[in-house]
Amino acid sequence: MTERQRTLLHLLVESYIQGQAPVPSAVLAERLGLSPAMVRYELIELEEAGYIAKPHASAGRVPTRQGFRHYALSKLPPELLPKATLERLALVMGGAGDRREMLLVQVASKLSGYPALLRLRLQRSTRIRQVHLSSLGEGKVLAVAVLEGGRVREARLELSFAPSEPQLTEAEGRLRGQVVLEPQPADTPATRELFTALKRAFTQDELEEYREGVGLLLGEPEAMDPAFLRHALQLFEAPGDEPLTPPGGLNVRVGEVEGVSLVQAGVALGETVGELSLLGPIRMRYPQALSVAFGLSQVYMGKERYAN
């Protein structure tokens, strides 16, 4: 792609984001001070390369998913939020206590104008302070554990055998105060099965999710399309098992779900890693969303960076 084509593509994308309508070549020619013939030629090249499309013979052009993606990635790294804004956010976040995460998505949604989702995952296995195992008969065991921090978790295990009281007592003793452990080579097959079931029950990922601003989707012109709302809401409520963006990193997912884009920033705090996501139509204000996601992720981690 030539520099002129890149300039044309980015102007077309920005015009489409603002106007929500196909962009005529005459508008692009006037804004760039180029001849209409030159602009038409370059647009044909971009269309053949898959960056733009012409919905109707008499209409202007619109960006394709490939065109939106090229534009969005060109905005990395994003512009930094103003120093005064970051300092104020850091002060507010610092005093938010256990409301820190909810405040983060509220601010992200307000600043960006898009729904915000924060997913947090504990990096390590939870330490078990105390556990009580009770046989329910027919190979079923009720496990009640007090975890680090005083949380209580209950799990029902299904085994291929009915464990004896001595086996349950041994398991309770070995688990107390331990990170959930692996079965030992010297264990009997029955004991190994019991510990494997306990490990599976108590080392599942602990995922916390915070959401804000889903109603903002209704303000988008795309909300007139039921399919867009369905896809966007499904992604917002059930983001799936995609790997989290690495802490400090940024990710742009353009149109992977039809008509919907995500701007994501990785975060980490102590032993917790996570991801702040902003969700919108593929016609998203990418520069603004990237700046907000990155700036707030840095504030959350206490690593805010200021523009010169």
N, C-alpha and C positions, 0 to 999 in steps of 0.2 A: 504494500500500500504506500502510495506517495504521500508527501506531506500535505499536498493540496487535497487529496482524497480524504486524508485523516481529518483535516479541518472541516471539510464539507460534511463528513459523516457526523462529527461531534456537534456541529451546528444543527444538523437535521434532527439528531436525537434530542438535543436541548429544546428545539422548537416544538417537537412532538410532545415532549414531557409537559411543556407549558400549555400548548394549544389543544392537545388531545385530538388532533386531526391531521390527515396527510399534509405534508409540506410541499407546496409547489416549487418547482425549480426557479421560477422568477423571484420568489422571496429570497432564496439562497443567493442567487446572483446579485441581487440588490444589496444584501447585507455584506457580501464579501467583495463587492466591486469588481466582479468578473463578468465576462460576456455570457449571455444566456446559452449560447451554443457550447461554450467551454464547460459550463456547469452541467448541461444535459449530457455531454460526452462522459464526464467524470461520474455522473450518477449511473449511467449505463454500466460503466466498469464496476462500480460498487454493487450494483444489482446482480451482475453476473458472478461476482465473488460471494454473494450470499449475505451481504451486510444490510441491504435494504430491499423493499418490495414495493410494487405498485398495485394496490388493491383493485383499482378500476382503471380503465383505459384513459379516462379524462381526469383522474385524480392525481394528487401529488404522491410522494413516496412516504413510507413508514419504515422504521427500523425493524429488522428481524431480531430474533433472540441473539443471533451472532453479533449483530450490530450493537444491541444494548450491552452485551457482555464486553465487547471491545471498548466501548465508552466507559463502562463502570470500572474496568481494570486500569484504564488510563488515569483514574483519579487516586490511585495508590502511589505513594503513601498520601493520606488525606491531609487537608489543611487542618491545622490545630485550632481548637476553640480558643476564644480570647482569654488572655491571662486572668482578667478579672472574673470571668465566668468560672474558670477552673478553680481559682482560689476560693470562691464562694461555695462551690460544690464540695470541695474538700473539707471546708469548715462544717458544712451541714452534714455530710456523710460521717465525719469524725464524731459527731455527737448523736448519731442516730441509734446507736446501740443495736438491739436485736431487730430493729426496723430497717437496718441498713440495706438489705436486699430488696425489700418492698419499695423503699424509697428510690433505689437505683432504677427499677423498671418504671416507676412513676415519672421520674425526671427524664429518662430516656424517651418515653412516649411523648411527653409534653414538648421536649426540645425538637424532636424529629417530626412529630405529627403522624407517627406510625405506631401500631401495636408493638409492644416490647415483651420479650420472653427471656428470662434468666434461668439457665439450668446449671445446677451445682452438683458435683459428685465427689464423695470422699475418696482420696487416693489410696488409702490403705485399709486393711481388714480391721474390723472393730475388735477392741479388746473386751473379753468377757470377764466381768468381775465375779459373777456367781451364776450357776445354772442348776436347774432342778429338772430331772427326767422322770416321767411317770409312764408306766406301761398301760396302754389302753386295750391290750389284748389283740390277738391275731396280727402280730407284727406291727402294730401302730404304737407310736410313742409321742407323748406330749412333752415338748421342750420349752421351758420358760427361762429366759436368760435376762440377767441385769447387765446391761452394757456400760461401757465407759461413758461417764456423764450422767449415769443414773437412769437412762432410758430402759424400758422393759420391752422385750420382744418375745413373741410366742410363735412357735412353729410346730406343725404336726408332721411327724416323720412316718414314712411307710417303708418297712423293711421286709425282706423275704423270710425272716425268722422272728420268733418271739424272744426278745432279749431277757436275760435273767436279771434279778435284782443286783447281784454282784457286778455284772457287766455295766449296768446303769450307774452304779455307785462309782466304779472305776472311771467311767467317762466323765462324771461330774467332777471328780478330783483332778483329772488331767486337764480339763477345760478351765478350771477356776483360775482367774487372773492371767489367762493366756490370750494371745492372738490366736484365733481359730487355727488349730494345728492340723498337720497332715497325719494320716495313719502311719504307724511305725512298721518297719519291715518285720519285726518279731510278732506283730499282732496276728491273732487268728483271723480267718476270713470273716467271721461274724463281727468281730470288733472293728475290722477295717471297714466293713459295710456301714456300721453304726457311725463311725467317725466321718466317713465320706458324706453320709446324709446330713450330719451336723454341720459340716463345713459348707455344704451347699445351702443349708438353711440360713446360716449366719454370716456368709460372706457375699451375699447378693449386693449388687451396687446400691448404695444409698443415694438416691437422686432426689434433689429438691427442685421444685419449679415455682417460679413467680411470674405472674402475667399482669399486664396492664394495657388498656387502650383498645380492646378489641372493637369497640363501637366506632373507632375512627375508620374502620373499613367501609362503613356505610356512607361515609362522606366522599368516597372515591367514585368517579363516574363508572368504573368497572363494576361497582356493586349492583348496577342494573342487570348484570348477567348472573343468574343463579349459579351457573357453573363456577364462576370466579369466587363467589362467596363460599361455595361448598369446598372448593380446593383450599382456599385461604384459611378457613376455619378448621379444616381437618389438619392442616400443617401446624397451625397455631396451638391446637389442643393436643395433638399427638405428633410431635416433631420426629419421632422415630428413633432408631438406634445409630444414627450417623455419628462418627467420631467427633468429639468436641474439637473446636479450633484451638490450637496450642496457645498457652498463655502469652499475651503480648502480640499475637498474630491477628490478622484480619482475613476474612473469607467473604467472597461475594458469590452467591448462588443465584444465577439469573435464569428464570424460567424452567428450572428443573422440574418443578410442579407447574403445570400449564397456567400461564398468566400471572404467576406469583414469583416474587424475588425475595431473597433474604440477604441482609448485611449482618455479618457476625464478627464478634470480637472475643478472643479468648481471655480468660481471667484466671488468677490463682491467688489464694489467700490461705496461708498456713498449709494444712494438708488437704485443702479442698481446691479442685480445679473446676472450671465452668466456662460458660459461653453466654454472652449477651447477644440476642438476636433482635433485629428490627425487620418487620415483615410488611410488604406492600405489593402493589401491582408491579408488573414488569416495567411499567412507565414510572419508575421510582425516582425520587430526587436523590440520586446516588451520592453526589458530593456531600450534601448535608447529612445524609444518613451515616456515611462513613466517618465524618468528623465527630458526630455525636457518639456513635458506638465506640470509636477508638478513645475519644476523650474521657468518656465515663468509665471505660474499662481501666484506663490508667489511674483515674481518681480512686476507683474501688480498690486497686492494688497499692495505692499510696505512691504511685510513680508518675504523677501528672507531669506533663511536659508543656512548656509555655512557648508561644510564638515569640520570635525576636521583635 
